[in-house]
Structure formats: C-alpha cells, structure tokens
Amino acid sequence: MIPERLENAEWLLHPAVQAIFAVLEGEAGRTRAVGGIVRDSLLNRVGENTDIDMATELLPVAVMQKAKASGMAVYPTGIEHGTVTLRHEGVEVEVTTLREDVATNGRHAEVAFSTDWVQDASRRDFTINALYCFADGRLFDPLGGVGDLLNDRVRFIGEAGQRIAEDGLRVYRFFRFSASHGGESLDADGLAACRDAAQALAHLSRERVGSEMLRMLALPKIARTLGVMAGIGLLPLTNDALLALQRYEALGGRDQAARLALVAAGRLEQVQADWRLSNSITARAGHVAEAASLLAAGEGDWAAYRFGEDAVEGLALAAARENWPRDRLAETARDLARLPVAPLPVSGKDLMAQGMPPGPQIGEALEKLEVAWVESSFTLDRDALLELLPGSA
C-alpha cells in the first residue's frame, strides 16, 4: 500500500518545525519538507543527524523577512542558490526556494526561481529524493518516488545520462543510495549510464568523492556494490580485497575504518590523497590494519597494547583477509578478551628516581621494559619491571 501521509513522524510534530511551516505559509502548501527527511521517515530510519530540508515558493528575501519578524535566527548560508538556514528553539532547517534549470554546465547550472513543484522535483537526482510533505504530513510525490522507495529501487529522474552530465558526483550517489536504500540492487538504466560516465569523472572534487565513499563505507552492506564499481573502472579494488570485504561483512563487520583498510589494501596514503581523507580516519584505518597484521602473526599482546579497541576490529579484518576458520577466530577472540590492556606502569620519572640520568638511555630502557611487560602478558607490575634494570638489587 502506498501511504498518503507521514504518520507519527516526531520531527514533523515538533513545535519549532510547525512554527517554521506556519511562518512560511506551509498551511497553504507554499512550503513543504523535502528529500531525505521525508524519504527516511517513510522507512522509519530517521536518525539524530538527519537534516530537515524544506522547499518553498517564497523568494529568499521573503523567507528571511518573515523568519526575522517571528524572532527566528536567519543565516543566508547559500543565498546565491536560494538557500537560507533558519534556527528556532534548537531546531535547524534549511529552506530553499523552488528552482528550474535555465542552462546547465556540469555542476554550474544557471537556475531561475520558480513556483512549479513538478519542475523542482524534476531537477533532482533520484525519484526517492523528490518526495515532499505538507505541514500536516500529507505527501506530494510527483514522480513515483514512494513506490520506488518501498520496492528498494533507486532510479534516476528522467534520462540517467542527463542527470549525470549535470553533476558527475551522481554516479557515486547512485551506488551509495543503491547500497543504503536499494538492497544493493542496481537499476539497469542507471548502471549503464554510470558505466558510460565512469572514465570522465576526473574533474570531480576529491573531497566530494571522498565524502561519498566514506558514507558508503559506513553502510551495513556494500561489498557487492563496491565490486560493481570496481568492475566499471570506478574504484581500484583487487579481487583479493573484494573477497576480504565479502568475508568481513559475513562476519558482521561494518566498521568504516576497517573497510577503508580493506579497500586501500596497502595503498592507504594514496587513497587518502585521492579522496582527501582526514588524518584521523586514515590513521585509524592504519591502526586497524596494523593490529590485523599483528594478530595474524600471533602477536595479540602487541596488537592489544598498541591499538586498544582498534585491535577488536583488527581481529575481524585479519580473519577476513586470511579466511580464518571459525575455531581460530574464536580462540584468538578469547585470548584478546583476556588481555588487561593498560599503560606501561613505569615512566621516565621512575627511572630517574632510580638514578638514571636524563637522555636517550631512558628511552632505550623504557623500550626494553615495554617488551618485557608485553611479553609477560601484562603481568609484571611496576616493582618487578624496575628490578629488570641493570644494577637493580
């Protein structure tokens, strides 16, 4: 059954959201919620970080005037594109005036403001993103997006090649939404258009591509999708890495950094540059990969000591990469869980208190004590470690 309205959507019932609707003539249908918030409400998948977007017939200047007159905070965050951000009673809403394309040149489309809701919907990317709802929850679905959504179909609006020509990033978005909302089933027309465009995307911002890929790597199931992307030349992914991804998912793994380590497969620095990834996510992927290598070599003590909780993901990564039998995985997991990981109980101050002068000698001594402590499975205490120092009684 195709629903006619949103039922019991908490965000829609929020007084601040209703106040924004009221100020922007939502009761008359001149302002409506749009896009992801409507889409994911229909699936009961709205999260804390889901953005609330609205589309409106009102011109940006009218949006700002009405909102300010009602005491709302107003920020012209994308005024050149008709977008104004409103904040009211802890709720933030991005409001964009309806638009129609006058001329397109990749992402740099020349647009005109409009009052035509169907035209506004037609310039969006996928039917499941061209969904609107009124202030009372009634749905406006001019392109059949609700049916596609409920049937796990991610379909470009109009001619897929034209949508991609308007913005090449839609190739990556097609695969991401197919993984997140399409059950990893790929629309044939959309896939064909993506295949045709795959080798003509070098102009895309690396940051935008990286952002899409990171969002994809955090989804529950992506191995099949990434395999197709590799098959059309969109992603450098070896067969070994793909098999490891499949096994990682079969083990229940869905960690973003672990997936990044698998996709990069020894090319982490290059992938970081290609996708303009942050140092934090890249470093964590490196830690998980190093922990996996240590665990594969039977050095679980060092994996736990050096990488803490990342060693847990490293365990799944090692098992997936090397196709461990279940009994080896279970045994290694038990061993890892028994390790009481804590900082080395000896510091440089302790060594100086024992009479050791400041300098490189302290660092060398600490390294040796660290080895002894880890190899004892963290059983040696501070006094026992200090007794290992040369000259100790």
C-alpha positions in Angstrom: 0.0 0.0 0.0 1.3 3.4 -1.0 0.9 5.7 2.1 -0.8 9.1 1.6 0.9 10.8 4.5 3.6 10.5 7.2 2.3 9.1 10.4 3.8 9.9 13.8 7.0 11.5 12.5 8.4 13.1 15.6 10.4 15.8 13.8 7.2 16.9 11.9 5.2 17.2 15.2 8.0 19.3 16.8 6.6 22.7 17.7 9.6 24.5 16.2 9.1 22.7 12.9 5.4 23.6 12.9 6.3 27.2 13.7 8.6 27.4 10.7 5.9 25.9 8.5 3.4 28.4 9.8 5.7 31.4 9.2 6.4 30.3 5.6 2.8 29.7 4.7 3.0 25.9 5.0 -0.7 25.6 5.7 -1.3 26.8 2.1 1.3 24.4 0.8 3.7 27.1 -0.2 6.5 25.5 1.9 7.0 21.7 2.2 9.6 19.4 3.7 11.6 17.6 1.1 14.2 15.0 0.4 15.9 12.7 2.9 13.8 13.6 5.9 10.7 12.6 4.1 12.3 9.6 2.5 13.7 8.1 5.7 10.5 9.0 7.7 8.6 6.6 5.4 11.1 3.9 6.3 11.3 4.8 10.0 15.0 5.4 9.5 15.3 9.0 10.7 18.4 9.4 12.8 19.5 12.2 15.2 21.7 13.7 12.5 19.1 13.6 9.7 18.8 17.1 8.2 15.5 18.8 7.9 15.2 20.5 4.5 12.3 22.5 3.2 11.4 23.7 -0.3 9.3 26.9 -0.7 7.7 29.1 -3.3 8.8 32.1 -1.4 11.8 34.1 -2.6 14.8 34.0 -0.3 14.3 37.6 0.8 10.7 36.9 1.8 11.9 33.8 3.8 14.4 35.9 5.7 12.0 38.8 6.3 9.2 36.5 7.6 11.6 34.5 9.8 13.2 37.5 11.3 9.9 39.1 12.1 8.9 36.0 14.0 12.1 36.0 16.1 13.9 33.2 14.3 17.6 33.2 13.7 18.4 33.6 10.0 21.6 32.6 8.1 21.9 33.1 4.3 24.1 30.0 4.0 23.5 29.5 0.3 21.7 32.7 -0.7 23.1 32.6 -4.3 21.3 29.2 -4.7 18.2 30.4 -2.9 19.0 28.7 0.4 18.5 30.1 3.8 19.1 28.3 7.1 16.6 29.0 10.0 17.2 28.1 13.6 14.3 28.1 16.1 14.1 26.6 19.6 17.0 24.3 19.0 15.9 23.1 15.5 17.7 23.9 12.3 16.0 23.9 9.0 17.5 24.6 5.5 14.9 26.3 3.3 15.5 26.5 -0.5 13.3 28.4 -3.0 12.0 26.2 -5.8 14.2 26.3 -8.9 14.2 25.4 -12.5 17.2 25.0 -14.8 17.8 27.6 -17.4 21.1 26.3 -18.6 23.5 23.6 -17.3 27.2 23.2 -17.4 28.1 20.4 -15.1 27.5 21.4 -11.5 27.4 25.1 -12.5 23.8 25.3 -13.6 22.1 28.6 -14.3 18.8 28.5 -12.4 15.7 30.6 -12.0 13.4 30.7 -9.0 10.1 29.1 -9.6 6.7 28.2 -8.1 6.4 25.0 -10.1 6.7 22.0 -7.8 7.0 19.4 -10.5 9.8 21.3 -12.2 11.6 21.5 -8.9 11.2 17.7 -8.4 12.4 17.0 -12.0 15.8 18.7 -11.5 16.7 16.5 -8.5 18.7 13.3 -8.8 16.6 10.2 -7.8 12.9 9.7 -7.5 13.3 8.7 -3.9 14.8 12.1 -3.1 12.0 14.0 -4.9 9.5 13.5 -2.1 7.7 16.3 -0.3 5.3 16.5 2.6 3.0 19.2 3.8 2.9 20.5 7.4 0.1 18.0 8.2 2.1 15.1 6.9 0.3 14.7 3.5 2.7 13.5 0.8 3.4 15.1 -2.5 5.1 12.6 -4.8 5.0 13.8 -8.4 7.5 11.3 -9.8 6.5 8.0 -8.2 9.3 8.0 -5.6 7.3 6.4 -2.8 6.7 3.3 -4.9 10.4 3.1 -5.8 11.3 3.6 -2.2 9.1 0.8 -0.9 10.3 -1.5 -3.7 14.0 -0.9 -3.0 14.6 0.8 -6.3 17.0 3.7 -6.8 16.1 5.3 -10.1 17.4 8.4 -11.8 14.8 11.1 -12.6 14.3 11.3 -16.3 17.2 10.3 -18.5 20.1 9.0 -16.4 22.9 10.2 -18.6 21.5 13.8 -18.5 21.2 13.7 -14.7 24.9 12.6 -14.5 26.0 15.2 -17.1 24.6 17.9 -14.7 26.7 16.6 -11.8 29.1 13.7 -12.2 29.0 13.0 -8.4 25.6 11.5 -9.0 27.5 8.4 -10.2 28.8 7.9 -6.7 25.5 8.8 -5.2 23.7 6.2 -7.3 25.9 3.5 -5.9 25.6 4.8 -2.3 21.8 5.1 -2.4 21.6 1.7 -4.1 23.5 0.2 -1.2 21.6 2.2 1.5 18.1 2.2 0.0 18.1 -0.3 -2.8 19.3 -3.5 -1.1 22.4 -3.4 -3.4 20.2 -4.0 -6.4 21.2 -1.7 -9.3 18.8 -0.2 -11.7 19.9 -1.3 -15.2 19.5 2.1 -16.9 21.2 3.9 -14.1 24.1 1.4 -14.1 24.5 1.7 -17.8 24.7 5.5 -17.6 27.3 5.2 -14.7 29.4 2.8 -16.8 29.4 5.3 -19.7 30.4 8.1 -17.4 33.0 6.3 -15.2 36.1 7.4 -17.1 35.0 11.0 -17.4 34.9 12.0 -13.7 38.4 13.2 -13.2 37.1 16.8 -12.8 35.2 16.0 -9.6 36.3 17.4 -6.4 38.3 14.9 -4.5 36.7 16.0 -1.2 33.2 15.3 -2.6 34.2 11.9 -3.9 35.9 11.1 -0.6 32.8 12.2 1.4 30.6 9.9 -0.7 32.9 7.0 -0.3 33.2 7.4 3.4 29.4 7.5 3.8 29.3 4.3 1.7 31.9 2.6 3.8 29.8 3.1 6.9 26.7 1.3 5.5 25.7 -2.2 6.6 26.2 -4.0 3.3 28.5 -2.6 0.5 30.7 -5.4 -0.8 28.6 -6.3 -3.8 28.2 -2.6 -4.7 31.9 -1.9 -4.4 32.5 -4.9 -6.7 30.4 -3.5 -9.4 32.1 -0.1 -9.0 35.4 -1.8 -9.5 34.1 -3.7 -12.5 33.2 -0.5 -14.4 36.6 1.1 -13.5 35.3 3.5 -10.9 37.2 2.0 -8.0 40.7 0.3 -7.9 39.8 -2.8 -5.9 41.7 -6.1 -6.3 39.9 -9.4 -6.3 41.6 -10.4 -3.0 40.3 -7.1 -1.4 36.8 -7.8 -2.7 36.8 -11.3 -1.3 38.1 -10.0 2.1 35.3 -7.4 2.1 32.7 -10.1 1.5 34.1 -12.2 4.3 34.3 -9.2 6.6 30.6 -8.5 6.1 29.8 -12.2 6.6 31.4 -11.9 10.0 29.1 -9.0 10.8 31.7 -6.3 10.3 30.7 -2.8 9.3 33.4 -0.6 10.7 34.2 2.3 8.4 37.9 2.4 9.1 38.3 -1.4 8.7 36.5 -1.2 5.4 38.8 1.6 4.3 41.8 -0.5 5.2 40.5 -3.4 3.1 39.7 -1.1 0.1 43.1 0.6 0.3 44.9 -2.8 0.5 48.4 -1.3 1.2 47.7 1.9 -0.7 46.3 3.9 2.3 48.4 7.1 1.7 47.4 7.1 -2.0 43.8 6.6 -1.2 44.0 9.4 1.4 45.3 11.7 -1.3 42.8 10.6 -3.9 39.8 11.1 -1.6 41.2 14.0 0.5 40.6 12.0 3.7 41.2 13.4 7.1 44.3 12.3 9.1 42.1 10.9 11.8 40.1 8.3 9.7 43.3 7.4 7.7 45.3 6.9 10.9 42.6 4.7 12.4 42.4 2.6 9.3 46.2 2.2 9.5 45.9 1.1 13.2 43.2 -1.5 12.4 45.4 -2.8 9.5 48.5 -3.0 11.7 46.5 -4.7 14.5 45.3 -7.2 12.0 48.9 -8.0 10.9 50.0 -8.5 14.4 47.1 -10.8 15.2 47.7 -12.8 12.1 51.3 -13.2 13.3 50.2 -14.5 16.7 51.2 -11.3 18.4 47.9 -10.4 20.0 49.5 -8.9 23.1 51.2 -6.3 21.0 48.0 -5.7 19.0 46.1 -5.0 22.2 48.8 -2.9 23.7 49.4 -0.7 20.7 45.9 -0.3 19.4 43.5 -0.9 22.2 39.9 -1.2 21.0 41.0 -1.0 17.3 42.5 -4.5 17.8 39.0 -5.8 18.0 38.3 -4.6 14.5 41.7 -5.8 13.6 40.7 -9.3 14.6 37.8 -9.3 12.2 40.0 -7.8 9.5 42.7 -10.4 9.9 40.1 -13.2 9.8 38.5 -11.8 6.7 41.8 -11.1 4.9 43.2 -14.6 5.6 40.0 -16.5 5.6 40.5 -17.9 9.1 38.5 -21.0 10.1 35.9 -20.3 12.8 37.8 -22.1 15.5 40.9 -19.9 15.0 38.8 -16.8 15.1 37.0 -17.8 18.3 40.3 -18.8 20.0 42.0 -15.6 19.1 39.0 -13.6 20.2 39.1 -15.3 23.6 42.8 -14.6 24.0 42.3 -11.0 23.1 39.4 -10.5 25.5 41.6 -11.8 28.4 44.3 -9.2 28.0 44.1 -6.4 30.6 45.4 -3.6 28.4 46.8 -0.7 30.4 49.6 1.9 30.1 53.1 0.8 30.9 53.3 1.1 34.7 56.8 2.6 34.6 57.7 6.1 33.4 60.8 8.1 32.8 60.4 9.7 36.2 60.6 6.3 37.8 63.9 5.6 36.0 65.4 8.9 37.1 64.3 8.2 40.7 66.4 5.1 40.3 69.4 7.2 39.4 69.3 7.0 35.6 70.4 10.4 34.1 68.1 12.1 31.6 68.8 11.4 27.9 68.5 8.6 25.3 69.3 6.0 27.9 65.9 6.4 29.5 64.1 5.9 26.2 66.1 2.8 25.4 65.4 1.4 28.9 61.7 2.1 28.6 61.5 0.3 25.3 63.2 -2.8 26.8 60.8 -2.7 29.8 57.9 -2.3 27.5 58.9 -5.5 25.6 59.3 -7.4 28.9 55.9 -6.2 30.1 54.0 -7.1 26.9 55.7 -10.5 26.6 54.6 -11.2 30.2 51.1 -10.7 29.0 51.0 -7.5 31.2 51.5 -9.5 34.4 54.7 -7.7 35.6 54.0 -4.8 38.0 56.0 -1.6 38.5 58.4 -3.1 41.1 59.0 -6.2 39.0 59.8 -4.1 36.0 62.2 -1.8 37.8 64.1 -4.9 39.1 64.9 -5.7 35.5 67.0 -2.6 35.2 70.8 -3.0 35.1 72.2 -2.6 38.5 69.0 -3.2 40.4 69.3 -5.2 43.6 
